[in-house]
């Protein structure tokens, strides 16, 4: 697996999870308030997506440090 493949996987996983939360909101918006949906119905999913986002941002920063314009690694084979 390549670094680009890992990045793409993280992006797709995050986007799909956000779509699932959107579906939860749409399914429950007529029955419940936004506050109830956020604090009760979708709370666990929102926390999971937040954690996924942190993982993606951490990976993105790591990738930038090893292969971006500010790379700290000088060896191109790493």
N, C-alpha and C positions, 0 to 999 in steps of 0.2 A: 504494500500500500504506500502511496506517495503522500507527501504533505498536502498537496492539492486535493487528493482524495479524502483525506481526513477532514480538511476544511469544508469540502462540499458535503460530506456526511453530517457534520455538525450543523451546517446551515439548513439542510433539508429537515433534519430532526427538529430543529427549533421552529422552522416555518410550519411544519405539520402540527406541532404541539400548540402553536398559537391559533391555527385554524380550528383545532378541537375546542379550545377555550371559546373562540368566537361562536362555534356551534352551540355550546352550552348556554351562552348568553342569549342567542337567538331563540332557542327552545324554551327558555324560562322567562323571557322578558315580559310576557303578558301576565304570567302568574305571580311573579315575584318582583320586588324592587331591585334596582341595580346593587344597592347596598347588601341585600340578602344574598344575591347571586355571588357577589364578590367575597363576602365574609363567610358564607356557609357552603353554597353549592359548588363553586369553582375554586375554593380556597386552596385545596391541596394541589390542584392542577396549576394554579398560578404560582405557587411556591416552586413546583418542579420546573416550570418554564423559567423562572428567575434563576434557578440553579443552572439550567442549561445555558442560559445567556451568559452567566459568569464564566462557565467553562469555555464557551465560544470566544469571549473577549480575552480570556487568559491565553487560549491557544493562538488567537490572532496576534497578541502582543509577543508571544514566544516566536511565532513565525516571522514577525517583523524583525526581531532581534537576531535571528539566524540567517535570514535571507533578504531582508529589506535594505533600504539605503543606509540605515544606521547599524548595519550588521557588526557584531562584535567578533564574529568568527571569520578568520581570514582564509582558512582552507576551504576551497570550493567543493571538495569531495565529501564533506560532512553533511 
